Amino acid sequence: MSAGATADDRTDREVQYLLAYVESSGCTFHRNGSDHDSADAADHLRLKYRRGGKYVDTTEHFIDRLATESSWTGRKYTVTCDGQTLASGEWLHRALDDYRKSAP
């Protein structure tokens, strides 16, 4: 995030965790009719976070406002892991819940 960003430290830490989670997941991300590997998906979400971080006050805002659907087409993002396809928002909310349960 840039110096002018509004996300607090906790939010930024959680978003950075989610970006690393996406990148290391090995899952396939479906965006606007195309498949993307996890590294490409993480790069795309990093770009959206850099550009749209001013709309992110909480980690939930990051998920719901930036990581759930295309801002251009409105099409929902999905994720396929181990043969199961989920909406990206649902998948990321689960990851966030797990992170918060295990965080000190």
C-alpha positions, -999 to +999 in steps of 0.1 A: +000+000+000+011+036-005+017+061+022-017+077+016-036+044+020-063+042+046-060+005+057-048+002+092-019-021+102-041-051+111-060-048+079-029-045+058-013-075+076-044-096+070-046-085+033-010-093+028-016-128+044-045-134+020-024-123-010+003-148+000-023-174+006-037-169-029-002-170-044+009-202-026-025-220-030-018-237-064-055-232-072-069-220-105-087-187-105-114-179-130-117-142-140-137-128-168-139-161-187-102-169-184-082-192-161-053-179-142-027-196-120-023-186-083+007-163-090-012-144-117-043-141-094-022-128-065-005-102-088-040-091-101-053-087-065-022-068-055-028-044-083-064-040-073-053-034-037-027-008-047-052+010-069-083+006-048-069+005-013-087+038-004-119+018-005-106-007+020-112+000+057-113-037+068-101-070+054-137-078+047-139-047+025-108-060+006-125-093-001-160-079-008-150-048-028-118-059-046-114-096-046-149-109-054-158-096-088-144-077-118-148-040-115-150-038-153-176-065-161-192-073-127-186-110-133-179-129-101-144-145-096-143-182-088-115-205-075-110-242-082-090-261-056-088-299-054-116-302-079-140-280-059-151-246-073-161-218-049-168-181-052-136-163-045-153-142-018-164-173+001-130-189-003-112-158+010-136-153+039-129-189+050-091-183+048-095-151+068-115-169+095-089-196+097-061-170+099-078-151+127-084-183+147-047-191+145-033-156+149-017-147+182 
